[in-house]
Amino acid sequence: MPVVSNHHNKKLTIHDIAELAGVSAGTVSRVLNNQPGVSVKTREHIQAIIQQQGYRASFFARSLLARQSFAIGLALSSTASELFAGPIVPELVGSIGDALASEGYTLTLITGSHEQRNQRLLREAAEGKIDGVLLPDIRIGDDIIDKLLEQEIPTVIIGHRDERKEVAWVDCEHDCSAAYLTRMLIKQGHRRIALVNGPEEFYACHLRLEGYRSALQEEGLDYNMDLVSVGPFKADYGYQTTQKLLALPRVEQPTAIVAGSDIIAAGCLGAVKAANMQVPADLAITGFDDNILSTFTHPPLTTVKMPLEQMGKVAVNMLISLIKGEKLEPTSLILPCSIIVRTSSGS
């Protein structure tokens, strides 16, 4: 096949060389590592393309097949002590661990502050201690994705979307779910609906805001910034924000709240109770996550169940395909959520 020179100085990957040569990434890796199993003709063809394109393999690409560790790094920006305190992590990590075990891989948890996580992640990949990376809590603008791509380290993002085709990710319907909850409340007669959202550095929270706004627009209601807030996934934030909303003049108070998580919603419920009001009679409330506590709040929470188990399995399958040098199609996937209707949203 004809070979086109890399005139635009694009940083080529091992997969680009494989595509130009019409072979697998594994075959290119064997040539780079001077390993057997490649015919003389094919080896010379690949070497000619490498020379013509000015390709320089990263340390990781050169060493992957030579010393595969069969370990996968799962990177989380949190300390080990707070790792399983969040509503999502236990189920997701369990799903990932089970899926990796069935494929013969072990799970390496990489935790710490944002900077500590990134440093350890890149170091363990460079030292060949992990064959690939799963990133379930990426923040908007996080440069770790660029660094992993630069080093050609197989990576799959979970719960975050990226417009670049070379970035593999799996996510769920944050926007559609938030829109559904908002429309449901509108159809029940609510016209002043507050969004007590999670941290704005998470793309999922931006999507939930988009869903909330689109539902208001579809139903002919104005978007009121005074009824929208962002904050941590903590009950205190939900409690304090609801107190502020209930302190507004009666005609400006919301009659319903869409909360960014069940933990936030639990705080909202506490503030309503402290104000001697009733849920859902005085204020309807919905959550997000379907945390175990959502069935034991008073009243039980209407919420969104994310397909965490499926997301974990899909992410593992995608990553192993990348490690094997297989062409990944598609490179991204959005999975559906489930709406769990309980007492807190009314009837």
ZARONU-144721 format. One record per atom (N, C-alpha, C): x, z, y; residue in one letter. Coordinates in steps of 0.1 Angstrom, whole numbers, padded with zeros to 4 digits, always signed. Each point is the difference from the previous one (the first is absolute). Layout:
N
XZYA;...
END
This chain:
347
+0008+0000-0012M;-0008+0000+0012M;+0009+0000+0012M;-0005-0006+0012P;+0008-0001+0012P;+0002+0014+0006P;+0011+0003+0006V;+0003+0013+0006V;+0001-0002+0015V;-0007+0009+0007V;+0000-0001+0015V;+0009+0011+0005V;+0008-0003+0010S;+0009+0010+0005S;-0007+0010+0009S;+0005+0012+0000N;-0006+0011+0007N;+0004-0001+0015N;-0005-0010+0007H;+0004-0002+0014H;-0005+0011+0009H;-0010+0007-0003H;-0006+0010+0009H;+0006+0014-0002H;+0010+0001-0008N;+0007+0012-0003N;-0010+0011-0005N;-0010-0004-0007K;-0009+0009-0006K;+0007+0009-0010K;-0002+0013-0001K;+0006+0008-0010K;-0007-0003-0013K;+0007-0006-0009L;-0005-0004-0013L;+0000+0011-0010L;-0009+0000-0009T;+0000+0010-0011T;+0003-0007-0013T;+0002+0008-0010I;+0003-0005-0013I;-0012-0009-0005I;-0012+0003+0005H;-0011-0007-0004H;-0001-0014+0006H;+0005-0001+0013D;+0002-0013+0006D;+0009-0009-0007D;+0012+0006-0004I;+0010-0008-0008I;-0006-0005-0013I;-0008+0009-0006A;-0006-0003-0013A;-0010-0012+0001A;-0008+0001+0011E;-0010-0011+0003E;+0007-0013+0002E;+0011+0000+0008L;+0007-0012+0003L;+0006-0006-0012L;+0005+0009-0009A;+0007-0005-0012A;-0010-0003-0012A;-0013+0004+0002G;-0010-0003-0010G;+0002+0009-0012G;+0005+0012+0002V;+0003+0010-0011V;-0006+0013+0003V;+0001+0010-0009S;-0005+0014+0003S;+0010+0007+0008S;-0004+0011+0007A;+0009+0009+0007A;+0010+0006-0009A;-0005+0003-0012G;+0009+0006-0010G;+0012-0009-0004G;-0003-0013+0000T;+0011-0010-0003T;+0010+0000+0011T;-0005+0000+0012V;+0009+0001+0012V;+0008+0013+0000V;-0006+0011-0004S;+0007+0012+0000S;+0011+0000-0011S;-0002-0006-0011R;+0010-0001-0011R;+0012-0009+0005R;-0003-0010+0008V;+0011-0008+0006V;+0008+0008+0010V;-0007+0008+0008L;+0007+0008+0010L;+0008+0011-0006L;-0004+0005-0012N;+0007+0011-0007N;+0010-0006-0010N;+0001-0014-0001N;+0009-0006-0009N;-0003+0004-0015N;-0013+0000-0003Q;-0005+0004-0013Q;-0003-0012-0009Q;+0000+0001-0013P;-0003-0011-0009P;-0015-0003+0000P;-0004-0010-0007G;-0014-0004-0001G;-0004-0011+0009G;+0009-0006+0007V;-0003-0011+0009V;+0008-0012-0004V;-0006-0012-0001S;+0008-0011-0003S;+0010-0004+0011S;+0010-0007-0004V;+0010-0004+0010V;-0006-0009+0011V;-0009-0009-0004K;-0006-0009+0010K;-0009+0008+0010K;-0008+0009-0005T;-0008+0009+0008T;+0008+0009+0009T;+0011+0006-0006R;+0008+0009+0008R;+0006-0008+0012R;+0006-0012-0003E;+0006-0008+0011E;-0011-0003+0011E;-0012-0004-0005H;-0010-0003+0010H;-0004+0011+0009H;-0001+0012-0006I;-0003+0012+0008I;+0011+0004+0009I;+0013-0001-0004Q;+0011+0003+0008Q;+0001-0010+0012Q;-0003-0012-0003A;+0000-0010+0011A;-0010+0003+0011A;-0012+0004-0004I;-0011+0004+0009I;+0005+0013+0008I;+0005+0009-0007I;+0005+0013+0007I;+0010-0004+0010I;+0009-0008-0003Q;+0011-0004+0010Q;-0006-0008+0011Q;-0009-0009-0003Q;-0006-0009+0011Q;-0008+0008+0009Q;-0007+0010-0005Q;-0009+0008+0008Q;+0007+0012+0007Q;+0012+0002-0003G;+0007+0011+0006G;-0005+0014-0004G;-0005+0000-0013Y;-0007+0013-0004Y;+0010+0010-0004Y;-0002+0013+0004R;+0008+0011-0004R;-0010+0010-0006R;+0002+0003-0013A;-0009+0010-0006A;+0003+0014+0004A;-0011+0007+0002S;+0002+0014+0003S;+0005+0008-0012S;+0005+0012+0003F;+0006+0008-0011F;-0011+0002-0011F;-0012+0003+0005F;-0011+0002-0010F;-0003-0012-0008F;-0001-0012+0006A;-0002-0012-0008A;+0011-0003-0010A;+0012+0003+0004R;+0011-0003-0009R;+0001+0009-0012R;-0005+0012+0002S;+0002+0010-0011S;-0012+0003-0008S;-0012-0005+0004L;-0013+0004-0007L;+0001-0002-0015L;+0002-0012-0004L;+0000-0002-0015L;+0012+0007-0007L;+0011+0001+0007A;+0011+0006-0006A;-0002+0015-0003A;-0007+0007+0008R;-0002+0014-0003R;-0014+0005+0004R;-0010-0005-0006Q;-0013+0004+0003Q;-0003+0014-0005Q;-0006+0008+0009S;-0001+0015-0002S;-0014+0003-0007S;-0010-0009+0001F;-0013+0002-0005F;-0006+0013+0006F;+0003+0001+0013A;-0006+0011+0008A;-0006-0006+0013A;-0011+0005+0005I;-0006-0005+0012I;-0001+0011+0010I;+0004-0003+0012G;-0001+0010+0011G;-0014+0000+0007G;-0006+0011+0000L;-0013+0002+0008L;+0004+0008+0012L;-0001-0006+0012A;+0005+0007+0012A;-0012+0005+0008A;+0001+0013+0004L;-0010+0006+0008L;+0006+0008+0011L;-0005-0001+0012S;+0005+0007+0011S;-0006+0014+0001S;+0004+0009-0009S;-0005+0014+0000S;+0010+0008-0008S;+0000+0013+0002T;+0008+0009-0008T;-0006+0001-0014T;+0008+0004-0009A;-0005+0002-0014A;-0011+0011+0000A;+0001+0010+0008S;-0010+0011+0000S;-0014-0005+0004S;-0001-0010+0009E;-0012-0004+0005E;-0005-0013-0006E;+0008-0005-0010L;-0003-0013-0005L;-0014-0001-0006L;-0005+0009-0008F;-0013-0001-0006F;-0011+0007+0007F;+0003+0004+0013A;-0011+0006+0008A;-0010-0010+0005A;+0005-0013+0002G;-0009-0010+0005G;-0011-0004-0010G;-0010-0007+0005P;-0012-0003-0009P;+0003-0012-0009P;+0010-0008+0003I;+0002-0013-0007I;+0011+0001-0010I;+0011+0007+0004V;+0012-0001-0008V;-0001+0003-0015V;-0007+0011-0004P;+0000+0004-0014P;-0005-0011-0009P;-0012-0006+0004E;-0006-0010-0009E;+0009-0013+0000E;+0005-0004+0012L;+0008-0012+0001L;+0013+0001-0008L;+0007+0012+0002V;+0012+0002-0007V;-0002+0000-0015V;-0011+0006-0004G;-0003+0001-0015G;-0002-0014-0005G;-0008-0008+0007S;-0002-0014-0005S;+0013-0008-0001S;+0008+0001+0011I;+0013-0007+0000I;+0009+0005-0012I;+0001+0013-0002G;+0008+0005-0010G;-0004-0005-0014G;-0013+0000-0002D;-0005-0004-0013D;+0002-0015-0002D;-0002-0008+0010A;+0002-0015-0001A;+0015-0003-0003A;+0009+0007+0007L;+0015-0002-0002L;+0004+0004-0014L;-0005+0011-0005A;+0003+0005-0013A;-0004-0010-0011A;-0011-0006+0002S;-0005-0010-0010S;+0009-0013+0000S;+0008-0002+0011E;+0009-0011+0001E;+0014+0004-0003E;+0003+0012-0003G;+0013+0005-0003G;+0008+0004+0012G;-0006+0003+0011Y;+0007+0004+0012Y;-0002+0014+0003Y;+0009+0007+0007T;-0002+0014+0004T;-0003+0000+0015T;-0006+0010+0005L;-0003+0002+0014L;+0010+0009+0007L;+0006-0005+0011T;+0008+0009+0008T;-0006+0002+0013T;-0004+0013+0003L;-0006+0004+0013L;+0011+0001+0010L;-0002-0006+0012I;+0009+0001+0011I;-0007+0005+0012I;+0002+0012+0003T;-0007+0007+0011T;+0009+0005+0011T;-0006+0005+0010G;+0008+0005+0012G;-0006-0005+0013G;+0006+0003+0011S;-0004-0005+0013S;+0001-0016+0000S;-0005-0006+0009H;+0000-0015+0001H;+0014-0005-0001H;+0010+0006+0007E;+0014-0005+0000E;+0006+0003-0013E;-0002+0012-0005Q;+0006+0004-0013Q;-0005-0009-0011Q;-0013-0003+0000R;-0006-0008-0010R;+0007-0014+0000R;+0001-0006+0012N;+0006-0013+0001N;+0014+0000-0005N;+0008+0009+0004Q;+0014+0001-0003Q;+0002+0001-0016Q;-0007+0009-0006R;+0001+0002-0014R;-0005-0012-0008R;-0011-0006+0005L;-0005-0012-0006L;+0010-0011-0001L;+0006-0003+0011L;+0010-0011+0001L;+0012+0003-0008L;+0004+0013+0000R;+0012+0004-0007R;-0002-0001-0015R;-0011+0005-0005E;-0003-0001-0015E;-0002-0014-0005E;-0005-0009+0009A;-0001-0014-0004A;+0013-0006-0001A;+0009+0002+0011A;+0013-0006+0000A;+0009+0005-0011A;-0002+0012-0005E;+0007+0006-0011E;-0005-0004-0014E;-0011-0008+0000G;-0006-0004-0012G;-0008+0011-0008G;-0004+0010+0007K;-0007+0011-0006K;-0015-0003-0002K;-0005-0010+0008I;-0014-0004-0001I;+0000-0015+0000I;-0009-0006-0007D;-0002-0015+0000D;-0009-0006+0010D;-0009+0009+0005G;-0010-0005+0010G;-0006+0012+0007G;-0008-0003+0010V;-0006+0010+0009V;-0015-0001+0002V;-0007+0011-0001L;-0014+0000+0004L;-0002+0009+0013L;-0007-0006+0010L;-0001+0007+0012L;-0015+0003+0003L;-0005+0012-0002P;-0014+0002+0002P;-0004+0006+0013P;+0009+0004+0009D;-0003+0006+0013D;+0007-0006+0012D;+0001-0013+0000I;+0007-0007+0011I;-0008+0002+0013I;+0008+0002+0011R;-0006+0001+0013R;+0002-0014+0007R;-0008-0002+0010I;+0001-0013+0007I;+0014+0000+0007I;+0007-0011-0001G;+0013-0001+0006G;+0012+0006-0007G;-0003+0004-0013D;+0011+0006-0008D;+0010-0010-0003D;+0013+0002+0003D;+0010-0010-0002D;+0005+0000-0014D;-0004+0009-0009I;+0005+0000-0014I;-0004-0012-0007I;-0011-0007+0003I;-0004-0012-0006I;+0010-0011+0002I;+0004-0001+0013D;+0010-0010+0003D;+0013+0002-0007D;+0004+0013-0001K;+0013+0003-0006K;+0000-0003-0015K;-0012+0003-0007L;-0001-0003-0014L;+0000-0015-0003L;-0007-0007+0009L;+0000-0015-0001L;+0014-0006+0002L;+0007+0006+0009E;+0014-0005+0003E;+0009+0002-0012E;-0002+0011-0007Q;+0008+0003-0012Q;-0005-0006-0012Q;-0012-0007+0001E;-0006-0007-0011E;-0004+0010-0011E;-0005+0011+0004I;-0004+0011-0010I;-0015-0003-0003I;-0004-0002-0012P;-0014-0002-0003P;-0008+0012+0005P;-0010-0004+0008T;-0008+0011+0007T;-0015-0004+0000T;-0009+0010-0002V;-0014-0002+0001V;-0006+0011+0009V;-0008-0003+0010I;-0006+0009+0009I;-0014+0003-0005I;-0004+0013+0001I;-0013+0004-0004I;-0008+0006+0012I;-0012-0005+0003G;-0008+0005+0011G;+0005-0004+0014G;+0007-0011+0001H;+0004-0005+0013H;+0001-0015-0002H;-0003-0007+0011R;+0000-0015-0001R;+0010-0006+0009R;+0006-0011-0004D;+0011-0006+0007D;-0003-0015+0000D;+0002-0006+0012E;-0004-0015+0001E;+0011-0009-0006E;+0012+0005-0003R;+0010-0008-0005R;-0003-0003-0015R;+0001-0013-0004K;-0003-0004-0014K;+0010+0006-0010K;+0012+0003+0005E;+0010+0005-0010E;-0001+0015-0002E;-0009+0006+0006V;-0002+0014-0002V;-0012+0002-0009V;+0002+0007-0011A;-0011+0002-0010A;-0007+0013+0003A;-0013+0000-0001W;-0008+0012+0003W;-0013+0000-0007W;-0006+0012-0002V;-0013+0002-0005V;-0007+0010+0009V;-0013-0003+0003D;-0007+0009+0009D;-0015+0000-0004D;-0008+0008+0007C;-0014+0000-0003C;-0008-0002+0013C;-0014+0000-0001E;-0008-0004+0011E;-0003+0011+0009E;+0009+0004+0008H;-0002+0011+0010H;-0010-0005+0011H;+0002-0012+0004D;-0009-0005+0011D;-0014-0002-0005D;-0002-0006-0011C;-0013-0002-0005C;-0008+0013-0003C;+0008+0010-0005S;-0006+0012-0004S;-0005+0008+0013S;+0009+0000+0010A;-0004+0007+0013A;-0012-0007+0006A;+0000-0013-0001A;-0011-0008+0006A;-0013+0004-0008A;+0001+0001-0013Y;-0012+0003-0008Y;-0006+0014+0004Y;+0009+0010+0001L;-0004+0013+0004L;-0007+0000+0013L;+0006-0007+0010T;-0005-0001+0013T;-0014-0006+0000T;-0001-0012-0007R;-0013-0007+0000R;-0011+0009-0007R;+0005+0007-0011M;-0010+0009-0007M;-0005+0011+0010M;+0008+0005+0008L;-0004+0010+0010L;-0009-0006+0011L;+0003-0012+0004I;-0008-0007+0010I;-0014-0002-0006I;-0001-0005-0012K;-0013-0003-0006K;-0008+0013-0002K;+0006+0012+0000Q;-0007+0012-0001Q;-0004+0005+0014Q;+0003-0008+0010G;-0005+0003+0014G;+0010+0006+0009G;+0012+0001-0004H;+0011+0006+0009H;+0005-0011+0009H;+0001+0004+0013R;+0005-0009+0010R;+0013+0004+0007R;+0003+0013-0002R;+0013+0005+0006R;+0008+0005-0012R;+0009-0008-0005I;+0008+0003-0012I;+0014+0002+0004I;+0006+0011-0003A;+0014+0002+0004A;+0009-0004-0012A;+0012-0004+0003L;+0011-0003-0010L;+0011+0011+0002L;+0001+0009-0010V;+0011+0010+0001V;+0011-0006-0010V;+0008-0008+0005N;+0009-0008-0009N;+0013+0007-0003N;+0008-0006-0009G;+0013+0006-0004G;+0011-0005+0009G;+0012+0002-0003P;+0012-0004+0009P;+0000-0015+0002P;+0003-0003+0013E;+0000-0014+0004E;+0012-0008-0006E;+0011+0007-0005E;+0011-0007-0005E;-0002-0006-0014E;-0012+0004-0006F;-0003-0006-0013F;-0009-0012+0002F;+0003-0011-0006Y;-0008-0013+0001Y;-0014+0002-0005Y;-0001+0009-0010A;-0014+0002-0006A;-0009+0006+0011A;+0005+0008+0009C;-0008+0006+0010C;-0004-0010+0011C;+0008-0010+0002H;-0003-0011+0009H;-0011-0008-0006H;+0000-0002-0013L;-0010-0008-0007L;-0013+0007+0000L;+0000+0014-0001R;-0012+0007+0000R;-0007+0000+0014R;+0009+0000+0010L;-0005-0002+0014L;-0007-0014+0002L;+0007-0010-0006E;-0006-0014+0001E;-0013+0000-0007E;-0001+0006-0011G;-0013+0000-0007G;-0011+0007+0007G;+0003+0011+0006Y;-0009+0008+0008Y;-0005-0008+0012Y;+0010-0006+0007R;-0004-0008+0012R;-0008-0012-0003R;+0003-0007-0011S;-0007-0012-0004S;-0014+0003-0004S;-0003+0012-0007A;-0013+0004-0003A;-0008+0003+0012A;+0005+0006+0010L;-0007+0003+0013L;-0004-0013+0006L;+0010-0009+0001Q;-0003-0013+0006Q;-0011-0008-0007Q;+0001+0000-0013E;-0010-0007-0008E;-0014+0005+0002E;-0001+0013+0003E;-0013+0007+0002E;-0004+0001+0014E;+0008-0006+0009G;-0003-0001+0014G;+0002+0013+0008G;+0009+0008-0005L;+0004+0013+0007L;+0013-0001+0007L;+0001+0007+0011D;+0013+0000+0008D;+0011+0008-0007D;+0012-0004+0001Y;+0011+0008-0004Y;+0004+0010+0011Y;-0001+0013-0003N;+0003+0011+0010N;+0013+0007-0004N;+0010-0003+0008M;+0014+0006-0003M;-0001+0016+0000M;-0009+0006+0007D;-0001+0014+0001D;-0005+0006-0013D;-0005-0008-0009L;-0004+0005-0013L;+0010-0004-0011L;+0012-0004+0004V;+0010-0004-0010V;+0013+0008+0002V;+0005+0006-0010S;+0012+0008+0001S;+0010-0003-0012S;+0012+0003+0002V;+0010-0002-0011V;+0008+0013-0001V;+0004+0003-0013G;+0007+0012-0002G;+0005+0001-0014G;+0006+0011-0004P;+0005+0002-0014P;-0011+0002-0010P;+0004-0002-0013F;-0010+0002-0011F;+0000+0015-0002F;-0006+0007+0009K;+0000+0015-0001K;-0014+0005+0004K;-0004+0011-0007A;-0014+0005+0003A;+0000+0006+0015A;+0011+0006+0004D;+0000+0005+0014D;-0003-0010+0010D;+0005-0012-0002Y;-0002-0011+0010Y;-0015-0004+0000Y;-0006-0001-0012G;-0015-0003-0001G;-0008+0011+0006G;+0004+0013-0002Y;-0008+0011+0006Y;+0001-0001+0015Y;+0012-0001+0006Q;+0001+0001+0014Q;-0006-0012+0007Q;+0001-0012-0006T;-0006-0012+0006T;-0015+0001+0000T;-0006+0005-0011T;-0014+0002-0001T;-0005+0010+0011T;+0008+0010+0002Q;-0004+0010+0010Q;-0001-0007+0014Q;+0010-0008+0003K;+0000-0008+0013K;-0012-0009+0001K;-0003-0007-0011L;-0012-0009+0000L;-0013+0008+0002L;-0001+0012-0006L;-0012+0008+0001L;-0001+0007+0014L;+0011+0000+0007A;+0001+0006+0014A;-0005-0010+0010A;-0002-0013-0003L;-0004-0010+0009L;-0015+0003+0004L;-0005-0005+0011P;-0014+0001+0003P;-0008-0005-0011P;-0012+0006-0002R;-0008-0004-0012R;-0002-0015-0002R;-0003-0007+0011V;-0003-0014-0001V;+0013-0008-0003V;+0012+0006+0001E;+0012-0008-0003E;+0006+0004-0014E;-0006+0011-0006Q;+0005+0004-0013Q;-0003-0010-0011Q;+0009-0002-0009P;-0002-0008-0012P;-0011+0006-0009P;-0007-0008-0007T;-0009+0005-0010T;+0006-0002-0014T;+0011-0007-0001A;+0007-0003-0013A;+0015-0001+0003A;+0008+0003-0011I;+0014-0001+0001I;+0005-0008-0013I;+0008-0010+0002V;+0008-0006-0010V;+0014+0005+0000V;+0003+0008-0010A;+0014+0007+0000A;+0010-0008-0008A;+0012+0000+0004G;+0011-0008-0006G;+0005+0005-0013G;-0005+0012-0004S;+0004+0005-0014S;-0010+0012-0003S;+0000+0003-0013D;-0009+0012-0003D;+0005+0013+0005D;+0013+0001+0002I;+0006+0012+0006I;-0004+0001+0014I;+0001-0011+0008I;-0005+0000+0013I;-0015+0004+0001I;-0008-0006-0009A;-0014+0002-0001A;-0003+0014-0003A;+0008+0007-0008A;-0002+0014-0003A;+0001+0008+0013A;+0009-0003+0008G;+0002+0007+0013G;-0012-0003+0009G;-0005-0012+0000C;-0012-0003+0008C;-0012+0008-0005C;-0002+0002-0013L;-0011+0008-0006L;+0002+0014+0005L;+0012+0005+0000G;+0002+0014+0005G;-0004+0002+0014G;+0003-0009+0008A;-0003+0001+0015A;-0015+0000+0002A;-0007-0008-0008V;-0015-0001+0001V;-0006+0013-0004V;+0005+0006-0011K;-0005+0013-0005K;+0003+0011+0011K;+0012+0000+0006A;+0003+0010+0010A;-0009-0001+0012A;-0005-0012+0003A;-0009-0002+0011A;-0015+0003-0004A;-0002+0005-0012N;-0013+0003-0005N;-0009-0012+0000N;+0006-0011-0004M;-0008-0013-0002M;+0000-0003-0014M;-0008-0010-0004Q;-0001-0004-0014Q;+0004-0015-0002Q;+0006-0002-0012V;+0004-0013-0004V;-0009-0003-0012V;-0007-0012+0000P;+0001-0011+0010P;-0011+0001+0011P;-0008+0010+0000A;-0012+0000+0009A;+0005-0001+0015A;+0010+0007+0004D;+0005-0001+0014D;+0012-0010+0001D;+0008-0001-0010L;+0011-0009+0001L;+0004-0005-0014L;-0002-0013-0003A;+0004-0006-0013A;+0015-0002+0000A;+0006+0002-0012I;+0015-0001-0001I;+0004-0008-0012I;+0009-0009+0001T;+0006-0007-0012T;+0015+0002+0000T;+0006-0001-0012G;+0014+0001-0002G;+0007-0013-0005G;+0011+0002-0006F;+0008-0011-0005F;+0010+0006-0010F;+0000-0005-0012D;+0010+0003-0011D;-0007+0005-0013D;-0012+0006+0001D;-0006+0006-0011D;+0009+0010-0007D;+0005+0009+0009N;+0008+0011-0005N;-0009+0009-0009N;+0007+0008-0009I;-0008+0009-0008I;-0008+0010+0008I;+0005+0003+0012L;-0008+0010+0008L;-0013-0006+0005L;-0001-0013+0001S;-0012-0006+0006S;-0013+0003-0008S;+0001+0004-0012T;-0012+0003-0008T;-0003+0015+0002T;+0009+0008+0005F;-0002+0014+0002F;-0002+0005+0014F;+0001-0009+0010T;-0003+0004+0013T;-0015+0003+0002T;-0004+0006+0011H;-0014+0002+0002H;-0005-0006+0013H;-0008-0011-0001P;-0004-0006-0013P;+0011-0010-0005P;-0002-0005-0012P;+0009-0009-0006P;+0002-0013+0009P;+0012-0005+0000L;+0003-0011+0009L;-0003-0014-0005L;-0006-0008+0008T;+0000-0014-0002T;+0014-0005+0004T;+0006-0009-0009T;+0014-0004+0002T;+0003-0013-0006T;+0012-0004+0001V;+0005-0013-0006V;+0010+0003-0011V;-0002-0005-0011K;+0010+0001-0011K;+0009-0012-0001K;+0012+0002+0003M;+0010-0011-0001M;+0004-0002-0014M;+0003-0013-0004P;+0004-0003-0014P;+0015+0004-0003P;+0003+0012+0002L;+0014+0004-0001L;+0007-0003-0013L;-0008+0003-0011E;+0006-0003-0013E;+0003-0015-0002E;-0009-0008+0004Q;+0002-0015-0001Q;+0011-0004+0009Q;+0001+0005+0012M;+0010-0003+0010M;+0014+0003-0006M;+0001+0011-0006G;+0013+0004-0006G;+0004-0009-0011G;-0009-0004-0009K;+0003-0009-0011K;+0003-0014+0005K;-0007-0005+0010V;+0003-0013+0005V;+0013+0000+0007V;+0004+0010+0007A;+0013+0001+0007A;+0011+0000-0010A;-0001+0007-0011V;+0010+0000-0010V;+0002-0013-0006V;-0011-0007-0004N;+0000-0013-0006N;+0007-0010+0010N;-0003+0000+0013M;+0006-0008+0009M;+0015+0002+0001M;+0004+0013+0000L;+0014+0003+0002L;+0008-0004-0012L;-0005+0002-0012I;+0007-0004-0012I;+0002-0015-0001I;-0010-0007+0005S;+0001-0015+0001S;+0011-0004+0009S;+0001+0007+0011L;+0011-0003+0010L;+0014+0003-0006L;+0001+0011-0007I;+0012+0004-0006I;+0005-0010-0010I;-0010-0005-0008K;+0004-0010-0010K;+0003-0014+0006K;-0002-0001+0013G;+0003-0013+0007G;-0012-0010-0002G;-0012+0005-0003E;-0011-0009-0002E;-0006-0003+0014E;-0006-0012+0002K;-0007-0004+0012K;-0013+0008+0001K;-0002+0007+0011L;-0011+0009+0001L;-0011-0008+0008L;-0012-0002-0007E;-0011-0006+0007E;-0013+0007-0005E;-0008+0006+0010P;+0003+0000+0014P;+0010+0012+0003P;+0005+0000+0012T;+0010+0010+0004T;-0008+0012+0006T;-0013-0001+0002S;-0007+0011+0006S;-0014+0001-0007S;-0006+0011+0000L;-0013+0002-0006L;-0008+0011+0007L;-0013-0002+0003I;-0008+0010+0006I;-0011+0003-0011I;-0001+0013-0004L;-0009+0004-0010L;-0013+0007+0007L;-0011-0001-0007P;-0012+0006+0006P;-0001+0015-0002P;-0006+0007+0010C;-0003+0015-0001C;-0014+0002-0004C;-0003+0013-0003S;-0014+0004-0004S;-0005+0010+0011S;-0012-0002+0003I;-0007+0010+0010I;-0007+0010-0009I;+0003+0013+0002I;-0006+0011-0007I;-0009+0007+0010I;-0013-0002-0002V;-0010+0006+0009V;-0004+0014-0005V;+0001+0010+0009R;-0004+0013-0003R;-0008+0006+0012R;-0002+0013+0000T;-0010+0005+0010T;+0004+0000+0014T;+0013+0000+0003S;+0005+0002+0014S;-0004-0011+0009S;-0003-0012-0005S;-0004-0011+0009S;-0015-0001+0002S;-0008+0008-0006G;-0014-0001+0001G;-0006-0010-0009G;-0012-0004+0002S;-0007-0009-0009S;-0004-0013+0007S;
END
